[in-house]
Amino acid sequence: QVQDLIEAEQKLRNTIKEINKTANERFTETFSRIRENFIKVFNMLFQEDDHCDLVLQDNSDDPLDQKIEIIAKPRGKRPTNIEQLSGGEKTLTAIALLFAIYLVKPSPFCILDEVDAPLDDANIERFTNLLKQFSGETQFIVITHNKKTMNRSEVMYGVTMPETGVSKLVGVRLDDSKMAS
């Protein structure tokens, strides 16, 4: 029985070692793909020569225990950390990271709730252009109060209350010529 317990312990340790190895390999591979996507999407939202990166901090031998640093340096700014960016720049950086993760394993639809709220008109244009570029493979459902975002949509839904306590869903398909402007 003691020998059986020793063998079981060794099998368990080998299994744990194999699981850790597989998890580290998958994490490293996925992180690399997300990093590449982040740089691509960031440059779509900002400018081609703007710098961004995702970096694993070297505080552990295990990649699963390492912290991830987000580097974003748009339009000639050289902030020492992401907190020094404007609200719109932070939002666009977060959107770039969100899409970078999403692109690793895309789905047929994506719901975005008020992600455009902190954006000014110029950044709304960048955001809606990004949605348009990815809308061939994914249907985006965007919850927004922004008129420019609504103007760029193909279909718009709203909820009205024609009488107290009764909600009604209203849908409007916008024509394609309006979207091109």
DOLOSE-762139 format. One line per 2 residues: number of its first residue (from 1); their letters; for each residue x, y, z of N, C-alpha, C, CB. Coordinates in steps of 0.02 Angstrom, whole numbers. Glycine has a CB too. Layout:
DOLOSE-762139
NUM> A> X/Y/Z/X/Y/Z/X/Y/Z/X/Y/Z ~ ...
END
This chain:
DOLOSE-762139
1> QV> 41/-60/0/0/0/0/43/63/0/-46/0/60 ~ 98/62/37/143/120/38/172/131/-32/201/109/89
3> QD> 191/77/-65/218/83/-133/165/111/-181/243/13/-159 ~ 102/89/-173/47/116/-215/38/191/-204/-18/79/-199
5> LI> 43/213/-141/37/284/-125/95/324/-155/34/295/-50 ~ 154/297/-153/213/331/-181/205/337/-257/278/292/-164
7> EA> 182/283/-290/170/285/-362/115/334/-380/153/215/-389 ~ 61/335/-341/5/381/-353/29/454/-345/-53/366/-304
9> EQ> 70/466/-294/97/534/-284/139/555/-344/139/537/-219 ~ 181/509/-369/224/525/-426/182/538/-489/274/467/-439
11> KL> 130/497/-499/86/509/-557/51/577/-551/33/452/-561 ~ 29/593/-491/-4/657/-479/44/715/-492/-31/661/-407
13> RN> 105/710/-469/155/762/-481/170/769/-555/220/747/-442 ~ 175/713/-590/188/715/-663/129/747/-700/200/644/-689
15> TI> 68/730/-678/8/760/-708/7/835/-697/-56/728/-680 ~ 22/857/-637/24/929/-621/77/963/-663/38/941/-545
17> KE> 134/932/-670/189/959/-710/168/967/-783/252/915/-705 ~ 134/917/-810/110/919/-879/57/972/-889/82/849/-900
19> IN> 10/978/-841/-42/1030/-844/-10/1099/-843/-92/1022/-786 ~ 38/1110/-799/73/1175/-795/110/1190/-860/122/1176/-736
21> KT> 142/1140/-888/178/1149/-951/130/1169/-1007/217/1084/-971 ~ 74/1134/-1012/24/1148/-1063/-6/1218/-1053/-32/1095/-1063
23> AN> -23/1234/-991/-51/1300/-976/-3/1356/-994/-71/1305/-902 ~ 61/1347/-977/112/1398/-993/120/1406/-1068/179/1380/-961
25> ER> 120/1350/-1105/127/1353/-1178/68/1388/-1209/135/1282/-1207 ~ 7/1370/-1187/-53/1402/-1214/-56/1476/-1197/-116/1367/-1188
27> FT> -39/1492/-1135/-39/1563/-1116/11/1602/-1158/-22/1570/-1041 ~ 71/1576/-1166/123/1611/-1204/102/1620/-1276/189/1572/-1201
29> ET> 73/1568/-1306/50/1573/-1375/-7/1623/-1383/27/1503/-1400 ~ -56/1620/-1338/-113/1665/-1340/-91/1737/-1326/-167/1644/-1290
31> FS> -48/1746/-1277/-23/1813/-1262/12/1843/-1323/25/1811/-1202 ~ 51/1804/-1357/87/1827/-1417/37/1849/-1471/132/1771/-1445
33> RI> -15/1810/-1481/-66/1829/-1531/-104/1892/-1510/-116/1771/-1541 ~ -121/1897/-1447/-155/1957/-1422/-110/2018/-1430/-176/1949/-1347
35> RE> -46/2010/-1415/2/2065/-1422/6/2090/-1495/72/2042/-1398 ~ 10/2043/-1542/12/2061/-1613/-53/2096/-1634/22/1998/-1657
37> NF> -110/2070/-1611/-174/2101/-1627/-180/2170/-1595/-232/2056/-1602 ~ -155/2178/-1534/-158/2242/-1500/-120/2295/-1539/-129/2236/-1429
39> IK> -61/2279/-1562/-21/2326/-1601/-57/2345/-1665/49/2297/-1617 ~ -86/2295/-1698/-122/2307/-1761/-183/2351/-1750/-144/2240/-1793
41> VF> -225/2334/-1701/-286/2372/-1689/-270/2442/-1662/-332/2334/-1640 ~ -221/2447/-1618/-200/2512/-1591/-181/2558/-1649/-141/2504/-1541
43> NM> -143/2532/-1696/-121/2573/-1753/-179/2590/-1800/-66/2538/-1792 ~ -232/2550/-1799/-292/2566/-1838/-330/2624/-1805/-338/2505/-1844
45> LF> -329/2626/-1739/-365/2678/-1703/-325/2742/-1695/-385/2653/-1635 ~ -260/2736/-1693/-217/2794/-1686/-181/2805/-1753/-166/2786/-1628
47> QE> -116/2811/-1752/-78/2820/-1814/-27/2764/-1820/-43/2890/-1815 ~ -7/2752/-1882/38/2696/-1897/103/2699/-1857/54/2694/-1971
49> DD> 129/2759/-1845/194/2764/-1811/188/2771/-1735/232/2824/-1838 ~ 127/2768/-1708/118/2771/-1636/141/2705/-1605/44/2784/-1617
51> HC> 166/2709/-1545/195/2650/-1512/148/2622/-1459/263/2667/-1481 ~ 142/2556/-1460/106/2522/-1407/135/2452/-1399/29/2518/-1423
53> DL> 123/2422/-1343/148/2354/-1331/115/2325/-1270/225/2355/-1324 ~ 116/2260/-1266/98/2223/-1205/161/2186/-1184/37/2173/-1217
55> VL> 181/2196/-1122/244/2168/-1098/232/2129/-1034/297/2224/-1086 ~ 260/2069/-1032/258/2029/-970/315/2053/-925/263/1953/-985
57> QD> 299/2069/-864/350/2090/-816/391/2029/-795/318/2124/-754 ~ 456/2036/-790/500/1980/-772/506/1971/-697/569/1991/-802
59> NS> 450/1963/-663/453/1954/-591/443/1881/-570/402/1998/-558 ~ 438/1836/-619/428/1765/-603/448/1723/-662/354/1752/-584
61> DD> 469/1661/-648/485/1615/-702/422/1587/-735/528/1557/-675 ~ 367/1589/-699/304/1563/-724/265/1620/-758/262/1531/-668
63> PL> 253/1615/-824/217/1669/-858/147/1681/-830/212/1654/-932 ~ 117/1630/-801/50/1638/-772/50/1683/-710/21/1570/-756
65> DQ> 108/1693/-680/114/1735/-620/139/1805/-637/159/1702/-570 ~ 157/1817/-699/186/1882/-718/131/1934/-729/229/1875/-781
67> KI> 147/1995/-712/102/2051/-725/110/2072/-798/116/2110/-677 ~ 56/2100/-826/57/2124/-895/55/2200/-894/-3/2095/-936
69> EI> 104/2230/-927/106/2303/-931/80/2324/-1000/179/2330/-920 ~ 34/2373/-1000/7/2400/-1061/43/2465/-1076/-71/2411/-1056
71> IA> 77/2467/-1134/113/2527/-1155/74/2559/-1212/187/2510/-1176 ~ 58/2623/-1206/23/2660/-1258/51/2730/-1263/-54/2661/-1244
73> KP> 80/2746/-1320/110/2812/-1330/86/2842/-1396/188/2808/-1329 ~ 25/2870/-1396/-3/2899/-1457/19/2970/-1472/-78/2897/-1453
75> RG> 16/2987/-1534/24/3056/-1560/80/3097/-1528/-39/3092/-1551 ~ 138/3069/-1528/195/3107/-1504/200/3112/-1428/194/3174/-1532
77> KR> 151/3088/-1392/154/3089/-1319/200/3033/-1296/83/3082/-1287 ~ 233/3045/-1242/277/2993/-1213/262/2986/-1139/352/3010/-1225
79> PT> 201/2963/-1123/184/2956/-1052/224/2900/-1020/108/2943/-1044 ~ 237/2907/-956/273/2853/-921/226/2797/-901/308/2881/-860
81> NI> 160/2812/-896/111/2759/-884/45/2777/-917/102/2746/-808 ~ 2/2729/-922/-61/2737/-958/-108/2788/-924/-97/2670/-964
83> EQ> -99/2799/-859/-140/2847/-823/-130/2918/-847/-125/2842/-749 ~ -76/2932/-881/-63/3000/-905/-97/3015/-972/11/3011/-911
85> LS> -131/2967/-1001/-168/2978/-1063/-234/3013/-1049/-180/2911/-1099 ~ -261/3045/-1100/-327/3077/-1093/-380/3022/-1088/-342/3124/-1153
87> GG> -441/3041/-1069/-495/2993/-1063/-510/2958/-1129/-558/3027/-1039 ~ -509/2996/-1184/-521/2967/-1250/-465/2920/-1271/-528/3022/-1302
89> EK> -402/2938/-1256/-345/2895/-1273/-347/2830/-1232/-279/2932/-1261 ~ -365/2836/-1168/-372/2776/-1127/-426/2730/-1155/-388/2795/-1053
91> TL> -483/2760/-1174/-539/2721/-1201/-519/2687/-1266/-600/2766/-1212 ~ -487/2723/-1311/-465/2692/-1374/-414/2637/-1362/-436/2745/-1422
93> TA> -370/2646/-1313/-321/2594/-1296/-358/2533/-1268/-270/2621/-1244 ~ -408/2544/-1225/-447/2488/-1198/-485/2452/-1254/-496/2514/-1144
95> IA> -513/2490/-1301/-548/2460/-1358/-499/2419/-1400/-582/2515/-1401 ~ -439/2445/-1410/-388/2407/-1448/-372/2342/-1413/-324/2450/-1457
97> LL> -365/2343/-1347/-351/2282/-1309/-410/2234/-1311/-333/2299/-1236 ~ -470/2261/-1305/-531/2220/-1308/-535/2184/-1376/-594/2264/-1298
99> FA> -524/2220/-1430/-525/2190/-1496/-467/2141/-1506/-524/2244/-1550 ~ -410/2157/-1478/-352/2112/-1483/-368/2044/-1452/-290/2143/-1449
101> IY> -400/2045/-1395/-420/1982/-1362/-475/1948/-1403/-444/1996/-1290 ~ -523/1987/-1425/-579/1962/-1463/-556/1928/-1528/-628/2018/-1479
103> LV> -507/1955/-1561/-483/1929/-1625/-449/1860/-1619/-436/1977/-1657 ~ -427/1843/-1559/-397/1777/-1550/-449/1722/-1562/-367/1770/-1479
105> KP> -510/1735/-1539/-564/1687/-1550/-630/1726/-1560/-570/1638/-1490 ~ -640/1751/-1622/-699/1792/-1635/-764/1753/-1630/-694/1824/-1704
107> SP> -818/1789/-1618/-884/1758/-1616/-928/1793/-1668/-916/1762/-1544 ~ -986/1765/-1683/-1029/1795/-1734/-1061/1861/-1713/-1083/1747/-1754
109> FC> -1064/1875/-1648/-1090/1939/-1626/-1054/1963/-1564/-1166/1935/-1612 ~ -1056/2029/-1554/-1021/2060/-1498/-1064/2118/-1473/-950/2085/-1519
111> IL> -1075/2122/-1408/-1114/2175/-1377/-1067/2224/-1343/-1167/2147/-1327 ~ -1073/2287/-1361/-1032/2340/-1332/-1079/2391/-1299/-986/2375/-1386
113> DE> -1071/2401/-1235/-1117/2444/-1197/-1082/2508/-1177/-1142/2407/-1134 ~ -1100/2563/-1211/-1076/2630/-1195/-1000/2637/-1197/-1101/2650/-1127
115> VD> -966/2596/-1238/-893/2602/-1241/-872/2668/-1273/-863/2544/-1279 ~ -917/2699/-1310/-900/2761/-1345/-915/2824/-1303/-938/2765/-1409
117> AP> -941/2816/-1244/-961/2873/-1203/-906/2925/-1191/-986/2849/-1136 ~ -844/2905/-1176/-793/2956/-1163/-759/2985/-1226/-740/2927/-1118
119> LD> -781/2963/-1285/-747/2983/-1346/-774/3048/-1375/-753/2929/-1398 ~ -728/3090/-1402/-749/3150/-1437/-766/3131/-1510/-692/3205/-1435
121> DA> -787/3180/-1550/-810/3166/-1617/-757/3133/-1662/-833/3230/-1650 ~ -695/3156/-1657/-642/3127/-1698/-630/3054/-1679/-576/3167/-1691
123> NI> -631/3040/-1614/-620/2971/-1591/-681/2926/-1605/-604/2971/-1517 ~ -741/2956/-1605/-801/2918/-1624/-793/2894/-1696/-866/2961/-1616
125> ER> -767/2937/-1739/-756/2919/-1809/-708/2860/-1814/-727/2980/-1848 ~ -654/2861/-1776/-606/2805/-1776/-639/2741/-1751/-545/2822/-1732
127> FT> -677/2747/-1697/-711/2689/-1668/-762/2659/-1717/-747/2710/-1603 ~ -803/2700/-1748/-854/2674/-1794/-821/2646/-1857/-904/2729/-1813
129> NL> -765/2674/-1879/-729/2645/-1936/-703/2576/-1918/-670/2691/-1957 ~ -679/2568/-1857/-655/2503/-1834/-712/2452/-1834/-623/2508/-1763
131> LK> -770/2472/-1808/-827/2427/-1808/-846/2407/-1880/-887/2461/-1774 ~ -845/2455/-1924/-861/2441/-1995/-813/2391/-2025/-861/2506/-2035
133> QF> -748/2398/-2009/-698/2352/-2036/-709/2281/-2013/-628/2375/-2016 ~ -730/2271/-1951/-739/2204/-1924/-810/2178/-1931/-720/2204/-1852
135> SG> -856/2218/-1958/-927/2198/-1961/-940/2146/-2016/-970/2258/-1973 ~ -892/2131/-2058/-902/2079/-2108/-907/2011/-2078/-845/2080/-2158
137> ET> -874/2000/-2022/-874/1934/-1990/-914/1933/-1925/-803/1912/-1976 ~ -929/1992/-1898/-961/1996/-1833/-1017/2047/-1835/-910/2013/-1778
139> QF> -1073/2031/-1804/-1126/2079/-1796/-1116/2114/-1729/-1197/2045/-1800 ~ -1110/2180/-1732/-1100/2219/-1671/-1165/2249/-1648/-1047/2274/-1682
141> IV> -1180/2239/-1585/-1237/2271/-1554/-1208/2322/-1506/-1284/2218/-1516 ~ -1219/2385/-1522/-1188/2440/-1485/-1243/2477/-1448/-1148/2487/-1531
143> IT> -1238/2479/-1383/-1284/2518/-1342/-1251/2585/-1332/-1300/2482/-1272 ~ -1285/2638/-1354/-1254/2704/-1354/-1306/2759/-1349/-1212/2714/-1416
145> HN> -1283/2817/-1328/-1323/2878/-1330/-1290/2928/-1378/-1330/2909/-1260 ~ -1235/2909/-1409/-1197/2954/-1452/-1229/2958/-1521/-1124/2931/-1457
147> KK> -1247/3019/-1542/-1281/3029/-1606/-1238/3008/-1666/-1302/3101/-1614 ~ -1172/3021/-1662/-1128/3002/-1717/-1122/2926/-1724/-1058/3033/-1706
149> TM> -1120/2891/-1669/-1118/2818/-1671/-1183/2792/-1700/-1106/2788/-1601 ~ -1239/2820/-1678/-1304/2799/-1705/-1309/2813/-1780/-1360/2835/-1668
151> NR> -1282/2870/-1801/-1285/2889/-1871/-1248/2840/-1916/-1256/2959/-1880 ~ -1197/2807/-1890/-1156/2760/-1928/-1185/2689/-1927/-1085/2759/-1902
153> SE> -1239/2678/-1890/-1266/2610/-1885/-1308/2591/-1945/-1308/2604/-1821 ~ -1317/2526/-1955/-1360/2501/-2009/-1432/2494/-1987/-1334/2434/-2034
155> VM> -1441/2472/-1925/-1507/2465/-1896/-1505/2495/-1826/-1530/2389/-1894 ~ -1558/2530/-1809/-1560/2560/-1743/-1625/2538/-1708/-1555/2638/-1748
157> YG> -1618/2519/-1645/-1675/2500/-1605/-1680/2547/-1547/-1669/2426/-1580 ~ -1741/2562/-1528/-1753/2605/-1471/-1812/2578/-1431/-1767/2677/-1493
159> VT> -1817/2599/-1371/-1873/2580/-1328/-1912/2643/-1311/-1848/2543/-1263 ~ -1976/2640/-1325/-2019/2697/-1309/-2070/2675/-1256/-2056/2725/-1373
161> MP> -2102/2723/-1225/-2154/2708/-1177/-2216/2748/-1197/-2130/2726/-1103 ~ -2257/2719/-1243/-2315/2756/-1267/-2367/2771/-1213/-2349/2717/-1322
163> ET> -2369/2728/-1162/-2412/2741/-1104/-2375/2717/-1041/-2481/2706/-1112 ~ -2392/2744/-986/-2358/2730/-924/-2355/2654/-910/-2392/2766/-866
165> GV> -2294/2630/-899/-2284/2560/-881/-2282/2511/-939/-2337/2539/-835 ~ -2290/2537/-1001/-2290/2493/-1060/-2232/2514/-1105/-2358/2497/-1098
167> SK> -2184/2469/-1114/-2127/2483/-1158/-2139/2451/-1226/-2061/2457/-1127 ~ -2113/2484/-1278/-2122/2459/-1346/-2055/2466/-1382/-2178/2498/-1384
169> LV> -2034/2412/-1416/-1972/2412/-1454/-1986/2437/-1525/-1941/2341/-1456 ~ -1945/2484/-1548/-1952/2512/-1615/-1886/2502/-1652/-1972/2587/-1612
171> GV> -1889/2476/-1713/-1829/2466/-1752/-1832/2505/-1817/-1819/2392/-1768 ~ -1775/2532/-1838/-1770/2570/-1900/-1708/2547/-1937/-1768/2647/-1886
173> RL> -1717/2527/-2001/-1659/2510/-2043/-1639/2573/-2080/-1676/2451/-2093 ~ -1576/2594/-2070/-1551/2654/-2102/-1524/2636/-2171/-1496/2689/-2059
175> DD> -1531/2681/-2219/-1509/2664/-2287/-1433/2667/-2292/-1540/2711/-2339 ~ -1405/2631/-2340/-1332/2624/-2347/-1300/2690/-2367/-1315/2572/-2398
177> SK> -1335/2734/-2403/-1305/2797/-2423/-1290/2841/-2363/-1350/2834/-2472 ~ -1331/2837/-2312/-1320/2876/-2251/-1257/2852/-2214/-1382/2872/-2204
179> MA> -1245/2784/-2216/-1187/2756/-2182/-1122/2779/-2215/-1191/2680/-2180 ~ -1123/2790/-2279/-1061/2808/-2314/-1037/2878/-2297/-1071/2802/-2389
181> S> -1084/2920/-2275/-1063/2989/-2258/-1030/2995/-2192/-1122/3035/-2260
END
